[in-house]
Amino acid sequence: MADHLLHRLYRLQQAHRHISPRLMAEVARESGLPVSQVAAVVSFYSFFYQQPVGCYHVLFSNCTSCGYQAGGVNLLALLCQQLSITPGQTRVDGMVSVDETSCIGMCDHGPSMLVNGMPVVNLDEDSIRQLCGLIAAQQSLDDWPAAWFRINNHIRKPGLLLQEPPLSGGALKKALAGDARLMLETIVQSGLRGRGGAGFATGKKWLLCREAEGDTHYVVCNADEGEPGTFKDRVLLQCHADTLFEGMTLCAYGIGAQKGFLYLRGEYRYLLGHLQATLAQRYHSGLLGASILGQAGFSFDIEIVVGAGAYICGEESALIESLEGKPGIPRIRPPFPVTQGYLGRPTVVNNVETFIAAAYIVKHGSEGFRAVGTENSAGSKILSVSGDCRMPGIYEYSYGVSIQQVLDDSGATHVQAVQIGGPAGSLVAKKDFNRRIGFEDVSTGGSFLIFDGSRDLLLINRNFARFFAHESCGFCTPCRVGTRLLENSVRKIADGRATRRDINEIRQLSQLVRQYSHCGLGHTAANHILDSLQHFPDVFAEKMQQEMFTSAFDLDAALETARQLTQ
Protein backbone atom coordinates (compact mmCIF):
# COMPACT_ATOMS: atom_id res chain seq x y z
CA MET A 1 0.00 0.00 0.00
CA ALA A 2 2.49 2.54 -1.30
CA ASP A 3 0.37 5.61 -0.50
CA HIS A 4 -0.60 4.68 3.03
CA LEU A 5 0.20 7.52 5.42
CA LEU A 6 2.47 5.32 7.57
CA HIS A 7 4.49 4.32 4.51
CA ARG A 8 4.79 7.88 3.26
CA LEU A 9 6.03 9.03 6.66
CA TYR A 10 8.46 6.11 6.86
CA ARG A 11 10.07 7.08 3.55
CA LEU A 12 10.49 10.66 4.75
CA GLN A 13 11.94 9.39 8.02
CA GLN A 14 14.49 7.33 6.09
CA ALA A 15 15.43 10.22 3.83
CA HIS A 16 15.70 12.96 6.45
CA ARG A 17 16.22 10.99 9.69
CA HIS A 18 13.27 12.87 11.19
CA ILE A 19 9.93 14.36 10.19
CA SER A 20 9.90 18.12 10.52
CA PRO A 21 6.84 20.41 10.62
CA ARG A 22 7.61 21.38 7.02
CA LEU A 23 7.53 17.73 5.95
CA MET A 24 4.30 17.16 7.85
CA ALA A 25 2.71 20.07 6.02
CA GLU A 26 3.95 18.65 2.73
CA VAL A 27 2.42 15.25 3.46
CA ALA A 28 -0.85 16.85 4.54
CA ARG A 29 -1.04 18.86 1.33
CA GLU A 30 -0.29 15.86 -0.90
CA SER A 31 -2.66 13.55 0.99
CA GLY A 32 -5.51 16.00 1.39
CA LEU A 33 -5.40 15.54 5.17
CA PRO A 34 -5.41 18.14 7.95
CA VAL A 35 -1.91 18.97 9.20
CA SER A 36 -3.18 18.21 12.69
CA GLN A 37 -3.92 14.60 11.71
CA VAL A 38 -0.48 14.08 10.20
CA ALA A 39 1.18 15.66 13.23
CA ALA A 40 -0.89 13.48 15.56
CA VAL A 41 0.25 10.35 13.72
CA VAL A 42 3.91 11.39 13.83
CA SER A 43 3.76 12.07 17.57
CA PHE A 44 1.85 8.85 18.31
CA TYR A 45 4.25 6.24 16.90
CA SER A 46 7.56 5.48 18.60
CA PHE A 47 9.50 4.99 15.36
CA PHE A 48 8.76 8.48 14.02
CA TYR A 49 11.00 11.29 15.26
CA GLN A 50 10.55 15.05 15.18
CA GLN A 51 14.24 15.66 15.89
CA PRO A 52 17.03 14.09 13.79
CA VAL A 53 18.31 10.68 14.84
CA GLY A 54 21.78 9.43 13.93
CA CYS A 55 22.96 7.90 10.68
CA TYR A 56 23.26 4.81 12.87
CA HIS A 57 20.10 4.72 14.96
CA VAL A 58 20.40 2.08 17.69
CA LEU A 59 17.42 0.86 19.69
CA PHE A 60 18.21 -1.63 22.47
CA SER A 61 15.40 -3.98 23.44
CA ASN A 62 14.64 -3.58 27.14
CA CYS A 63 12.61 -6.80 27.39
CA THR A 64 13.36 -9.12 30.31
CA SER A 65 14.44 -11.83 27.82
CA CYS A 66 16.08 -9.97 24.94
CA GLY A 67 17.29 -7.00 26.98
CA TYR A 68 20.74 -5.48 27.25
CA GLN A 69 22.25 -7.44 30.15
CA ALA A 70 24.80 -10.15 29.29
CA GLY A 71 27.24 -11.86 31.62
CA GLY A 72 26.71 -9.19 34.24
CA VAL A 73 27.56 -6.42 31.75
CA ASN A 74 25.14 -3.62 30.95
CA LEU A 75 25.57 -3.58 27.16
CA LEU A 76 23.64 -0.33 26.75
CA ALA A 77 25.94 1.46 29.17
CA LEU A 78 29.00 -0.04 27.48
CA LEU A 79 27.82 1.03 24.03
CA CYS A 80 27.14 4.59 25.19
CA GLN A 81 30.52 4.76 26.92
CA GLN A 82 32.34 3.56 23.82
CA LEU A 83 30.48 5.98 21.54
CA SER A 84 30.54 8.94 23.96
CA ILE A 85 26.79 9.34 23.87
CA THR A 86 23.90 9.61 26.31
CA PRO A 87 20.87 7.31 25.90
CA GLY A 88 17.97 9.09 24.27
CA GLN A 89 20.17 11.58 22.45
CA THR A 90 21.82 12.02 19.07
CA ARG A 91 25.55 12.66 19.14
CA VAL A 92 26.60 16.19 18.19
CA ASP A 93 28.14 15.03 14.91
CA GLY A 94 24.82 13.38 13.92
CA MET A 95 26.54 10.07 13.31
CA VAL A 96 24.82 7.95 15.97
CA SER A 97 21.87 7.93 18.34
CA VAL A 98 21.07 5.36 21.01
CA ASP A 99 17.85 4.65 22.89
CA GLU A 100 15.72 1.86 24.31
CA THR A 101 12.62 0.25 22.83
CA SER A 102 10.10 -2.34 23.95
CA CYS A 103 10.48 -6.03 23.09
CA ILE A 104 11.49 -6.55 19.44
CA GLY A 105 10.48 -10.22 19.30
CA MET A 106 13.98 -11.69 19.51
CA CYS A 107 13.62 -13.23 22.97
CA ASP A 108 15.11 -16.54 21.81
CA HIS A 109 18.26 -14.78 20.57
CA GLY A 110 19.60 -13.19 23.75
CA PRO A 111 20.36 -9.46 24.04
CA SER A 112 19.21 -7.78 20.83
CA MET A 113 18.82 -4.39 19.21
CA LEU A 114 17.54 -2.68 16.10
CA VAL A 115 20.07 -0.73 14.04
CA ASN A 116 18.31 1.37 11.41
CA GLY A 117 15.40 -1.03 11.78
CA MET A 118 17.44 -4.19 11.27
CA PRO A 119 17.62 -6.71 14.15
CA VAL A 120 21.10 -7.43 15.52
CA VAL A 121 21.04 -10.43 17.86
CA ASN A 122 23.08 -12.57 20.27
CA LEU A 123 24.97 -9.55 21.57
CA ASP A 124 27.73 -9.72 24.16
CA GLU A 125 30.55 -7.50 25.38
CA ASP A 126 32.89 -8.41 22.50
CA SER A 127 30.31 -7.81 19.78
CA ILE A 128 29.36 -4.44 21.30
CA ARG A 129 32.99 -3.31 21.21
CA GLN A 130 33.31 -4.53 17.62
CA LEU A 131 30.05 -2.81 16.67
CA CYS A 132 31.28 0.48 18.09
CA GLY A 133 34.42 0.17 15.98
CA LEU A 134 32.35 -0.36 12.83
CA ILE A 135 30.24 2.71 13.61
CA ALA A 136 33.39 4.77 14.26
CA ALA A 137 34.72 3.64 10.87
CA GLN A 138 31.33 4.47 9.29
CA GLN A 139 31.03 0.97 7.87
CA SER A 140 27.81 0.17 6.01
CA LEU A 141 25.52 -2.36 7.70
CA ASP A 142 26.05 -4.54 4.62
CA ASP A 143 29.66 -4.97 5.75
CA TRP A 144 28.85 -5.90 9.35
CA PRO A 145 29.23 -9.59 10.35
CA ALA A 146 26.40 -11.58 8.78
CA ALA A 147 26.06 -13.69 11.93
CA TRP A 148 24.77 -10.66 13.82
CA PHE A 149 21.73 -10.50 11.53
CA ARG A 150 21.04 -14.23 11.34
CA ILE A 151 17.58 -14.89 12.75
CA ASN A 152 17.06 -18.57 13.53
CA ASN A 153 13.57 -19.97 13.93
CA HIS A 154 14.35 -22.25 16.90
CA ILE A 155 11.34 -24.50 16.38
CA ARG A 156 11.90 -26.91 19.28
CA LYS A 157 8.64 -28.83 19.19
CA PRO A 158 6.50 -28.80 16.04
CA GLY A 159 2.92 -30.00 16.22
CA LEU A 160 -0.35 -29.85 14.35
CA LEU A 161 0.31 -26.56 12.52
CA LEU A 162 4.08 -26.26 12.44
CA GLN A 163 4.47 -29.68 10.77
CA GLU A 164 2.04 -28.79 7.99
CA PRO A 165 3.67 -28.06 4.60
CA PRO A 166 2.55 -24.97 2.64
CA LEU A 167 -1.03 -25.41 1.45
CA SER A 168 -0.52 -23.49 -1.80
CA GLY A 169 -4.20 -23.59 -2.69
CA GLY A 170 -5.04 -27.00 -1.24
CA ALA A 171 -7.55 -25.67 1.27
CA LEU A 172 -8.98 -23.17 -1.23
CA LYS A 173 -9.67 -25.90 -3.79
CA LYS A 174 -11.52 -27.91 -1.19
CA ALA A 175 -13.56 -24.89 -0.07
CA LEU A 176 -14.47 -23.87 -3.60
CA ALA A 177 -15.69 -27.39 -4.30
CA GLY A 178 -18.52 -26.68 -1.87
CA ASP A 179 -19.95 -23.33 -0.86
CA ALA A 180 -19.06 -20.58 1.59
CA ARG A 181 -21.62 -21.53 4.21
CA LEU A 182 -20.42 -25.12 4.26
CA MET A 183 -16.87 -23.90 4.83
CA LEU A 184 -18.00 -21.60 7.64
CA GLU A 185 -19.86 -24.47 9.27
CA THR A 186 -16.62 -26.49 9.22
CA ILE A 187 -14.85 -23.70 11.12
CA VAL A 188 -17.70 -23.52 13.64
CA GLN A 189 -17.71 -27.29 14.22
CA SER A 190 -13.94 -27.34 14.75
CA GLY A 191 -14.26 -25.28 17.93
CA LEU A 192 -11.46 -22.96 16.79
CA ARG A 193 -11.11 -19.93 19.06
CA GLY A 194 -8.96 -16.87 18.45
CA ARG A 195 -5.32 -17.48 19.33
CA GLY A 196 -4.60 -13.93 20.46
CA GLY A 197 -5.65 -14.66 24.04
CA ALA A 198 -9.30 -13.51 24.22
CA GLY A 199 -10.50 -16.75 22.65
CA PHE A 200 -13.63 -15.60 20.78
CA ALA A 201 -15.12 -18.34 18.58
CA THR A 202 -13.63 -17.86 15.11
CA GLY A 203 -16.48 -19.43 13.17
CA LYS A 204 -19.04 -17.31 15.01
CA LYS A 205 -17.03 -14.14 14.27
CA TRP A 206 -16.89 -14.97 10.57
CA LEU A 207 -20.62 -15.74 10.44
CA LEU A 208 -21.49 -12.49 12.22
CA CYS A 209 -19.42 -10.54 9.73
CA ARG A 210 -20.96 -12.35 6.75
CA GLU A 211 -24.44 -11.52 7.99
CA ALA A 212 -23.66 -7.89 8.85
CA GLU A 213 -25.31 -5.21 6.73
CA GLY A 214 -23.32 -3.74 3.86
CA ASP A 215 -21.95 -4.87 0.52
CA THR A 216 -18.27 -4.25 1.36
CA HIS A 217 -16.46 -6.47 3.85
CA TYR A 218 -12.81 -6.64 4.87
CA VAL A 219 -10.34 -9.20 6.23
CA VAL A 220 -7.53 -7.99 8.50
CA CYS A 221 -4.64 -10.05 9.84
CA ASN A 222 -3.24 -8.72 13.09
CA ALA A 223 0.51 -9.36 12.84
CA ASP A 224 1.33 -6.72 15.42
CA GLU A 225 2.26 -9.03 18.29
CA GLY A 226 4.00 -6.78 20.79
CA GLU A 227 3.55 -8.53 24.12
CA PRO A 228 7.02 -8.82 25.68
CA GLY A 229 8.22 -12.40 25.38
CA THR A 230 6.13 -13.20 22.28
CA PHE A 231 7.83 -14.07 18.99
CA LYS A 232 5.78 -16.90 17.47
CA ASP A 233 4.36 -14.67 14.73
CA ARG A 234 7.92 -13.88 13.62
CA VAL A 235 8.45 -17.58 12.95
CA LEU A 236 5.02 -18.13 11.41
CA LEU A 237 5.47 -15.18 9.05
CA GLN A 238 8.86 -16.53 8.02
CA CYS A 239 7.90 -20.20 7.62
CA HIS A 240 4.14 -20.30 7.03
CA ALA A 241 3.26 -17.08 5.21
CA ASP A 242 1.69 -19.00 2.32
CA THR A 243 -0.72 -20.77 4.69
CA LEU A 244 -1.47 -17.48 6.45
CA PHE A 245 -2.50 -15.85 3.18
CA GLU A 246 -4.55 -18.95 2.34
CA GLY A 247 -6.39 -18.57 5.63
CA MET A 248 -7.12 -14.92 4.91
CA THR A 249 -8.41 -15.83 1.45
CA LEU A 250 -10.67 -18.53 2.90
CA CYS A 251 -12.07 -15.96 5.31
CA ALA A 252 -12.72 -13.62 2.38
CA TYR A 253 -14.60 -16.40 0.58
CA GLY A 254 -16.67 -17.06 3.69
CA ILE A 255 -17.65 -13.46 4.47
CA GLY A 256 -17.77 -12.07 0.92
CA ALA A 257 -14.73 -9.76 1.16
CA GLN A 258 -12.68 -8.53 -1.78
CA LYS A 259 -9.97 -6.74 0.18
CA GLY A 260 -7.63 -7.76 2.97
CA PHE A 261 -4.78 -6.26 4.95
CA LEU A 262 -1.84 -7.72 6.78
CA TYR A 263 -0.84 -5.26 9.51
CA LEU A 264 2.83 -5.99 10.22
CA ARG A 265 4.49 -4.64 13.36
CA GLY A 266 7.28 -2.17 12.64
CA GLU A 267 9.85 -4.32 14.43
CA TYR A 268 9.30 -7.01 11.77
CA ARG A 269 9.76 -4.72 8.78
CA TYR A 270 12.76 -6.81 7.73
CA LEU A 271 10.24 -9.57 6.80
CA LEU A 272 8.43 -7.31 4.31
CA GLY A 273 10.38 -8.46 1.25
CA HIS A 274 9.73 -12.13 2.03
CA LEU A 275 6.01 -11.51 2.57
CA GLN A 276 5.68 -9.52 -0.64
CA ALA A 277 7.43 -12.30 -2.57
CA THR A 278 4.99 -14.84 -1.12
CA LEU A 279 2.06 -12.67 -2.16
CA ALA A 280 3.50 -12.28 -5.66
CA GLN A 281 3.77 -16.06 -6.02
CA ARG A 282 0.16 -16.52 -4.95
CA TYR A 283 -1.00 -13.93 -7.48
CA HIS A 284 1.05 -15.71 -10.15
CA SER A 285 -0.58 -19.05 -9.20
CA GLY A 286 -4.09 -17.64 -9.40
CA LEU A 287 -4.61 -17.84 -5.64
CA LEU A 288 -5.15 -14.09 -5.31
CA GLY A 289 -6.59 -11.43 -7.58
CA ALA A 290 -9.58 -11.74 -9.92
CA SER A 291 -11.50 -15.02 -10.37
CA ILE A 292 -9.38 -17.01 -7.91
CA LEU A 293 -8.75 -20.54 -9.20
CA GLY A 294 -11.14 -19.75 -12.03
CA GLN A 295 -14.08 -19.12 -9.69
CA ALA A 296 -16.14 -16.38 -11.32
CA GLY A 297 -17.09 -13.62 -8.91
CA PHE A 298 -14.48 -14.57 -6.30
CA SER A 299 -11.79 -11.89 -6.24
CA PHE A 300 -9.57 -10.98 -3.32
CA ASP A 301 -6.50 -8.77 -2.88
CA ILE A 302 -4.14 -8.47 0.08
CA GLU A 303 -2.02 -5.45 0.94
CA ILE A 304 0.59 -5.12 3.67
CA VAL A 305 0.66 -2.12 5.98
CA VAL A 306 3.66 -1.77 8.28
CA GLY A 307 3.24 -0.20 11.69
CA ALA A 308 5.65 2.22 13.31
CA GLY A 309 6.13 1.09 16.89
CA ALA A 310 2.94 1.10 18.98
CA TYR A 311 2.05 -1.84 21.23
CA ILE A 312 -1.53 -0.61 21.53
CA CYS A 313 -2.10 -1.33 17.82
CA GLY A 314 -2.27 -5.00 18.74
CA GLU A 315 -5.77 -4.16 20.04
CA GLU A 316 -8.05 -4.75 17.06
CA SER A 317 -9.90 -1.44 17.03
CA ALA A 318 -6.64 0.52 17.52
CA LEU A 319 -5.18 -1.46 14.62
CA ILE A 320 -8.14 -0.46 12.44
CA GLU A 321 -7.64 3.19 13.39
CA SER A 322 -4.01 2.86 12.31
CA LEU A 323 -5.04 1.26 9.02
CA GLU A 324 -7.22 4.29 8.43
CA GLY A 325 -4.20 6.58 8.78
CA LYS A 326 -4.92 7.80 12.29
CA PRO A 327 -3.27 7.41 15.70
CA GLY A 328 -3.95 3.94 17.03
CA ILE A 329 -6.37 4.88 19.81
CA PRO A 330 -8.82 2.08 20.69
CA ARG A 331 -12.46 2.67 19.86
CA ILE A 332 -15.37 2.47 22.23
CA ARG A 333 -17.10 -0.87 21.77
CA PRO A 334 -19.77 -1.74 20.79
CA PRO A 335 -20.05 -1.49 17.86
CA PHE A 336 -17.56 -4.27 17.18
CA PRO A 337 -15.45 -4.61 14.02
CA VAL A 338 -17.63 -7.44 12.67
CA THR A 339 -20.37 -4.86 12.07
CA GLN A 340 -18.40 -1.56 11.91
CA GLY A 341 -14.70 -2.05 11.36
CA TYR A 342 -12.37 -0.69 8.68
CA LEU A 343 -13.95 2.43 7.13
CA GLY A 344 -17.09 1.61 9.09
CA ARG A 345 -17.64 -1.63 7.17
CA PRO A 346 -17.96 -5.19 8.51
CA THR A 347 -14.46 -6.51 9.20
CA VAL A 348 -12.95 -9.73 10.50
CA VAL A 349 -9.75 -9.24 12.52
CA ASN A 350 -7.81 -12.36 13.50
CA ASN A 351 -4.19 -12.98 14.32
CA VAL A 352 -1.60 -14.93 12.35
CA GLU A 353 -1.96 -18.23 14.19
CA THR A 354 -5.76 -18.17 13.93
CA PHE A 355 -5.77 -17.79 10.14
CA ILE A 356 -3.21 -20.59 9.81
CA ALA A 357 -5.30 -22.86 12.02
CA ALA A 358 -8.42 -22.05 9.97
CA ALA A 359 -6.63 -23.04 6.76
CA TYR A 360 -5.56 -26.32 8.38
CA ILE A 361 -9.16 -27.05 9.41
CA VAL A 362 -10.58 -26.42 5.95
CA LYS A 363 -7.94 -28.67 4.38
CA HIS A 364 -8.19 -31.56 6.86
CA GLY A 365 -11.69 -31.20 8.31
CA SER A 366 -13.00 -30.24 11.72
CA GLU A 367 -13.02 -33.65 13.38
CA GLY A 368 -9.26 -34.15 13.49
CA PHE A 369 -8.74 -30.66 14.86
CA ARG A 370 -11.47 -31.08 17.44
CA ALA A 371 -9.97 -34.38 18.59
CA VAL A 372 -6.81 -32.56 19.71
CA GLY A 373 -6.75 -30.52 22.92
CA THR A 374 -9.52 -30.37 25.53
CA GLU A 375 -13.29 -30.06 25.47
CA ASN A 376 -13.21 -26.26 25.76
CA SER A 377 -9.89 -25.69 24.01
CA ALA A 378 -9.72 -27.49 20.68
CA GLY A 379 -6.52 -27.88 18.72
CA SER A 380 -3.00 -26.82 19.56
CA LYS A 381 -1.27 -23.72 20.92
CA ILE A 382 2.07 -22.32 19.80
CA LEU A 383 4.16 -20.94 22.66
CA SER A 384 7.08 -18.52 22.60
CA VAL A 385 9.28 -19.88 25.39
CA SER A 386 12.14 -17.72 26.67
CA GLY A 387 13.88 -16.53 29.80
CA ASP A 388 15.83 -18.82 32.11
CA CYS A 389 15.90 -22.07 30.15
CA ARG A 390 18.47 -23.97 28.08
CA MET A 391 16.37 -24.14 24.91
CA PRO A 392 14.32 -21.01 24.27
CA GLY A 393 12.22 -21.11 21.13
CA ILE A 394 8.91 -22.15 19.62
CA TYR A 395 6.94 -25.05 21.10
CA GLU A 396 3.59 -26.33 19.84
CA TYR A 397 1.42 -28.35 22.23
CA SER A 398 -2.07 -29.72 22.26
CA TYR A 399 -4.18 -27.63 24.61
CA GLY A 400 -4.14 -29.10 28.10
CA VAL A 401 -0.36 -29.35 28.45
CA SER A 402 0.88 -28.60 31.96
CA ILE A 403 3.18 -25.69 32.71
CA GLN A 404 5.63 -28.15 34.25
CA GLN A 405 5.80 -30.12 30.99
CA VAL A 406 6.79 -26.99 29.07
CA LEU A 407 9.44 -26.20 31.69
CA ASP A 408 10.86 -29.73 31.46
CA ASP A 409 10.94 -29.70 27.65
CA SER A 410 12.69 -26.32 27.51
CA GLY A 411 15.37 -27.29 30.03
CA ALA A 412 14.30 -24.93 32.81
CA THR A 413 15.45 -25.66 36.35
CA HIS A 414 15.10 -23.98 39.76
CA VAL A 415 12.14 -21.98 38.43
CA GLN A 416 10.38 -19.67 40.88
CA ALA A 417 7.75 -18.22 38.53
CA VAL A 418 6.44 -18.18 34.97
CA GLN A 419 4.79 -15.18 33.35
CA ILE A 420 2.26 -16.56 30.86
CA GLY A 421 0.66 -14.29 28.29
CA GLY A 422 3.22 -11.52 28.80
CA PRO A 423 3.00 -8.76 31.44
CA ALA A 424 -0.75 -8.53 30.76
CA GLY A 425 -1.19 -12.22 31.49
CA SER A 426 -0.75 -14.38 34.58
CA LEU A 427 2.20 -14.80 36.92
CA VAL A 428 2.22 -18.44 38.03
CA ALA A 429 4.13 -19.58 41.11
CA LYS A 430 5.87 -22.95 41.54
CA LYS A 431 3.01 -24.44 43.54
CA ASP A 432 0.75 -24.03 40.49
CA PHE A 433 3.01 -25.51 37.80
CA ASN A 434 0.54 -28.38 37.47
CA ARG A 435 -1.97 -25.95 35.93
CA ARG A 436 -2.65 -26.36 32.22
CA ILE A 437 -2.61 -24.17 29.12
CA GLY A 438 -6.17 -23.72 27.90
CA PHE A 439 -9.05 -21.28 27.85
CA GLU A 440 -10.55 -23.01 30.89
CA ASP A 441 -7.38 -22.66 32.96
CA VAL A 442 -4.38 -20.54 31.91
CA SER A 443 -5.14 -18.70 28.69
CA THR A 444 -2.34 -17.11 26.69
CA GLY A 445 -1.61 -15.38 23.43
CA GLY A 446 1.66 -17.32 23.37
CA SER A 447 4.23 -15.72 25.65
CA PHE A 448 5.89 -18.03 28.21
CA LEU A 449 8.54 -16.16 30.24
CA ILE A 450 10.56 -18.23 32.71
CA PHE A 451 12.21 -16.77 35.82
CA ASP A 452 14.56 -18.88 37.91
CA GLY A 453 15.55 -18.32 41.53
CA SER A 454 18.28 -15.83 40.64
CA ARG A 455 15.75 -13.28 39.37
CA ASP A 456 14.58 -10.34 41.46
CA LEU A 457 10.83 -10.32 40.86
CA LEU A 458 10.58 -6.71 41.96
CA LEU A 459 12.92 -5.71 39.13
CA ILE A 460 10.80 -7.78 36.76
CA ASN A 461 7.70 -5.94 37.96
CA ARG A 462 9.48 -2.61 37.55
CA ASN A 463 10.32 -3.54 33.95
CA PHE A 464 6.70 -4.50 33.24
CA ALA A 465 5.32 -1.36 34.89
CA ARG A 466 7.66 0.80 32.81
CA PHE A 467 6.49 -1.02 29.68
CA PHE A 468 2.82 -0.26 30.31
CA ALA A 469 3.49 3.36 31.24
CA HIS A 470 5.47 3.82 28.02
CA GLU A 471 2.94 2.06 25.79
CA SER A 472 -0.22 3.72 27.10
CA CYS A 473 -1.81 5.63 24.23
CA GLY A 474 -2.72 8.42 26.65
CA PHE A 475 -6.38 8.54 25.65
CA CYS A 476 -7.88 8.01 29.11
CA THR A 477 -6.78 9.35 32.48
CA PRO A 478 -6.97 6.06 34.44
CA CYS A 479 -4.41 4.47 32.12
CA ARG A 480 -2.33 7.53 31.20
CA VAL A 481 -1.87 8.64 34.78
CA GLY A 482 -2.47 5.34 36.53
CA THR A 483 0.27 3.41 34.74
CA ARG A 484 2.77 6.17 35.58
CA LEU A 485 1.76 6.07 39.21
CA LEU A 486 2.08 2.28 39.22
CA GLU A 487 5.55 2.57 37.70
CA ASN A 488 6.57 5.08 40.37
CA SER A 489 5.09 2.95 43.15
CA VAL A 490 6.91 -0.21 42.05
CA ARG A 491 10.15 1.74 41.76
CA LYS A 492 9.66 3.12 45.26
CA ILE A 493 9.18 -0.40 46.63
CA ALA A 494 12.18 -1.78 44.72
CA ASP A 495 14.34 1.07 46.03
CA GLY A 496 13.40 0.20 49.61
CA ARG A 497 11.57 3.48 50.30
CA ALA A 498 8.08 2.06 50.80
CA THR A 499 5.90 1.33 53.80
CA ARG A 500 2.97 -1.02 54.27
CA ARG A 501 0.69 1.90 53.49
CA ASP A 502 2.28 2.03 50.01
CA ILE A 503 1.35 -1.63 49.47
CA ASN A 504 -2.29 -0.88 50.26
CA GLU A 505 -2.24 2.13 47.96
CA ILE A 506 -0.76 0.17 45.06
CA ARG A 507 -3.52 -2.43 45.45
CA GLN A 508 -6.18 0.28 45.33
CA LEU A 509 -4.54 2.01 42.38
CA SER A 510 -4.27 -1.29 40.50
CA GLN A 511 -7.99 -1.88 40.91
CA LEU A 512 -8.81 1.64 39.71
CA VAL A 513 -6.67 1.27 36.58
CA ARG A 514 -8.17 -2.16 35.88
CA GLN A 515 -11.77 -1.04 36.35
CA TYR A 516 -11.87 2.38 34.71
CA SER A 517 -9.41 2.26 31.80
CA HIS A 518 -10.74 2.66 28.28
CA CYS A 519 -9.28 -0.51 26.74
CA GLY A 520 -7.58 -3.81 27.39
CA LEU A 521 -4.13 -2.32 27.97
CA GLY A 522 -5.32 -0.52 31.08
CA HIS A 523 -7.56 -3.39 32.16
CA THR A 524 -4.55 -5.72 32.33
CA ALA A 525 -1.70 -3.31 33.14
CA ALA A 526 -1.73 -4.15 36.85
CA ASN A 527 -2.09 -7.93 36.50
CA HIS A 528 1.59 -8.59 37.12
CA ILE A 529 1.57 -6.47 40.29
CA LEU A 530 -1.56 -8.05 41.75
CA ASP A 531 -0.33 -11.56 40.92
CA SER A 532 3.05 -10.83 42.51
CA LEU A 533 1.44 -9.47 45.67
CA GLN A 534 -0.72 -12.58 45.89
CA HIS A 535 1.91 -15.23 45.18
CA PHE A 536 5.11 -13.56 46.37
CA PRO A 537 4.19 -11.27 49.29
CA ASP A 538 7.57 -11.89 50.93
CA VAL A 539 9.34 -10.25 47.99
CA PHE A 540 7.54 -7.01 48.83
CA ALA A 541 7.71 -7.42 52.60
CA GLU A 542 11.49 -7.70 52.50
CA LYS A 543 11.65 -4.18 51.09
CA MET A 544 9.50 -2.60 53.77
CA GLN A 545 11.77 -0.36 55.83
CA GLN A 546 9.22 0.89 58.35
CA GLU A 547 5.53 0.81 59.17
CA MET A 548 4.93 4.56 59.03
CA PHE A 549 5.09 7.14 56.25
CA THR A 550 8.35 7.87 54.49
CA SER A 551 8.86 10.66 51.99
CA ALA A 552 9.02 9.67 48.35
CA PHE A 553 11.47 12.50 47.65
CA ASP A 554 14.00 14.73 49.38
CA LEU A 555 12.21 18.04 49.98
CA ASP A 556 15.38 19.85 51.03
CA ALA A 557 17.18 18.84 47.83
CA ALA A 558 14.15 19.79 45.72
CA LEU A 559 14.23 23.33 47.16
CA GLU A 560 17.96 23.84 46.59
CA THR A 561 17.55 25.24 43.06
CA ALA A 562 15.00 27.78 44.30
CA ARG A 563 17.37 28.86 47.10
CA GLN A 564 20.18 29.44 44.63
CA LEU A 565 17.96 31.54 42.38
CA THR A 566 16.98 33.82 45.26
CA GLN A 567 20.53 34.43 46.51
WOBEL-V663149 format. One record per backbone hydrogen bond with DSSP energy under -0.5 kcal/mol. NH is the residue of the N-H (numbers start at 1). CO is the residue of the C=O. If there is no record, write none. Layout:
BEGIN
nh;co
NH;CO
NH;CO
END
This chain:
BEGIN
nh;co
4;1
8;4
9;5
10;6
11;7
12;8
13;9
14;10
15;11
16;12
17;13
19;49
20;18
24;20
25;21
26;22
27;23
28;24
29;25
30;26
31;27
32;28
33;28
37;34
38;34
39;35
40;36
41;37
42;38
43;39
44;40
45;41
46;309
47;308
48;45
53;17
55;94
56;95
57;55
58;56
58;97
59;114
60;58
60;99
61;112
62;101
70;73
73;70
75;68
75;73
76;68
78;74
79;75
80;76
81;77
82;78
83;79
84;80
84;81
85;80
88;98
89;86
89;98
91;96
94;91
97;56
98;89
99;58
101;60
109;106
110;107
112;66
113;120
114;59
115;118
116;57
116;114
118;115
120;113
121;148
122;109
123;111
128;124
129;125
130;126
131;127
132;128
133;129
134;130
135;131
136;132
137;133
138;135
139;134
143;140
144;141
148;145
149;146
150;147
151;149
152;150
156;154
156;394
157;394
163;159
164;161
170;167
173;169
174;170
175;171
176;172
177;173
178;175
183;179
184;180
185;181
186;182
187;183
188;184
189;185
190;186
191;187
191;188
192;187
194;200
197;194
202;192
203;192
205;201
206;202
207;203
208;204
209;205
210;206
211;207
212;208
212;209
217;215
218;346
219;259
220;348
221;261
222;220
222;350
223;221
223;263
230;227
235;231
236;232
237;233
238;234
239;235
240;236
244;240
245;241
246;242
247;243
248;244
249;245
250;246
251;247
252;248
253;249
254;250
255;251
256;252
257;252
258;217
259;217
260;301
261;219
262;303
263;221
263;261
264;262
264;305
265;223
268;265
269;266
271;268
272;269
275;271
276;272
277;273
278;274
279;275
280;276
281;277
282;278
283;279
284;280
285;281
286;283
287;282
288;282
289;300
292;298
293;286
294;291
295;292
296;294
298;295
299;297
300;289
301;258
303;260
305;262
305;303
307;264
313;310
314;311
315;312
319;315
320;316
321;317
322;318
323;319
324;320
325;322
326;321
329;327
330;328
339;336
340;336
341;345
344;341
345;342
347;337
348;218
349;347
350;220
352;222
355;351
356;352
357;353
358;354
359;355
360;356
361;357
362;358
363;359
364;360
365;361
369;365
370;366
371;367
372;369
374;377
378;191
379;369
379;372
381;397
383;381
383;395
384;446
385;383
385;393
386;384
386;448
388;450
389;387
390;410
390;411
391;410
393;385
394;154
395;383
396;157
397;381
397;395
399;379
400;437
401;398
403;435
404;433
406;402
407;403
408;404
409;405
410;406
411;408
412;407
416;451
417;451
418;428
419;449
420;418
420;426
421;447
425;422
426;420
428;418
428;426
430;416
432;429
433;430
435;432
437;401
438;436
438;442
441;438
442;436
443;441
448;229
448;384
449;419
450;386
451;417
453;414
455;452
457;455
459;456
460;456
461;457
462;458
463;459
464;460
465;461
466;462
467;463
468;464
469;465
470;466
471;467
472;468
480;476
481;477
482;477
482;478
483;479
484;480
485;481
486;482
487;483
488;484
489;485
490;486
491;487
492;488
493;489
494;490
495;491
496;493
497;492
500;546
502;499
503;499
504;500
505;501
506;502
507;503
508;504
509;505
510;506
511;507
512;508
513;509
514;510
515;511
516;512
517;513
523;519
524;520
525;521
527;524
528;423
530;526
531;527
532;528
533;529
534;530
535;531
536;532
539;536
540;536
540;537
541;537
542;538
543;540
544;541
545;498
545;543
546;498
555;553
558;554
559;555
560;557
563;559
564;560
565;561
566;562
567;563
567;564
END
